Amino acid sequence: MRILLVIDSFGSGGAQRQIINLAIVLKKRGHQVEIFNYFPHLDFYRSSLQEEDIVIHDCVKKNKFSILPIFALIKLLMKGDFDVALSYLASPNLYLEIAHLFSWKTKIIVSERSSHLGSGSIPLQKMFHSLATKVVVNSKSHQTWLLRNHPGIKSKLSVIYNGVDLESFQLASPSQKRKNELRFLAIGRIGPEKNILHVAHALFQFHQKYGWCPRVDWVGRLDESDGGKKYIKKVSQFLEENTVVKEKLTFMGPRNDVNLLLKEYDALLHPSLYEGLPNVICESLAVGRPVLASNVCDNGILVEDGKRGFLFNPQDPSSMASAINRFNNVDQVYYLEMCQNSRDFAKKSLSLEKMVNAYEALFFKICNRSYV
């Protein structure tokens, strides 16, 4: 099968990682896979595609509202003879749907990767889903919201969870969790939706109430948007005023060894205000590390409070502090059980193979071909 994948860039984001993994596995399964992007300067994952000899189509988008990607996609679809085209993220989805108006031969699938609480809630974009053959979301909560608010796409809609490479993210020997000496890893872009300021407030409240403070090491790039810079300034100001928290909250920058890094911590702390299906939670579960997560979107399914970690209200620092205390009071036997529960869930529900199988079956179905 000839498949075109469409994404904004090969940057270090979660959606980018998922579509690159999908491209690589589909290529290894014998499909002809090509991938289109319009921010080629963001190339964190480019080498992974090049190593697999996957054809890359670069389009340089000159400004925020450029229509160049649409024209480039029209040209590519008209001459490429693709069976299926799949896009990830709101803008790539819109570009592909518009381009599809000029090339009906290729079946198109668009995938929303966030939540209605975030960028996935723009009404205009939903109107263009009428042009898609299928619409995929990566969380059940977003599926429920779409069915309630956009019932016209019901027949097109399906859920495919993100996939984790279980060979790269292998079960790690559980650490000896020491009471009052917790070490958490947090992963995500340093910006407003990742909720770092409330983490700082939670650590401050925790120290005031219990007399000690856990360590949180944060991996991720800075949000360079105007809103991101203002938010980071607020975080920096709070840390300067609260030295105890500043000593315990460390920013490590981007890393490409998350599979190894997760193993060095007692658990993942994931306080986002909204999500699609967070890769980092899936990956933490895969290596057998419990997760303390905001109770939003599908996090309750992934974590299942008390079984693979603990949930909290991301808008309430005291709720986050309480979840940290619950985890601190877990004994070693319970902790080991949570670690194994995490790995077992990842193997059953979050494998890369399971994700690719679901997409492959969908490709064959819309092209009226048998899938074995």
Secondary structure, DSSP 8 states (H G I E B T S, - for coil): -EEEEE-S--SSSHHHHHHHHHHHHHHHTT-EEEEEES-TT--TTHHHHHHTT-EEEE----STT--HHHHHHHHHHHHH--SEEEEESHHHHHHHHHHHTT-TTSEEEEEE-S-TTTGGG-HHHHHGGGG-SEEEES-HHHHHHHHHH-GGGGGGEEE----B-TTTS---------TT--EEEEES-BSGGGTHHHHHHHHHHHHHHHS---EEEEE--B--SHHHHHHHHHHHHHHHH-HHHHHHEEEEE--S-HHHHGGGSSEEEE--S--SS-HHHHHHHHTT--EEEES-TTHHHHHTTTTSEEEE-TT-HHHHHHHHHHHHT--HHHHHHHHHHHHHHHHHH-BHHHHHHHHHHHHHHHTT----
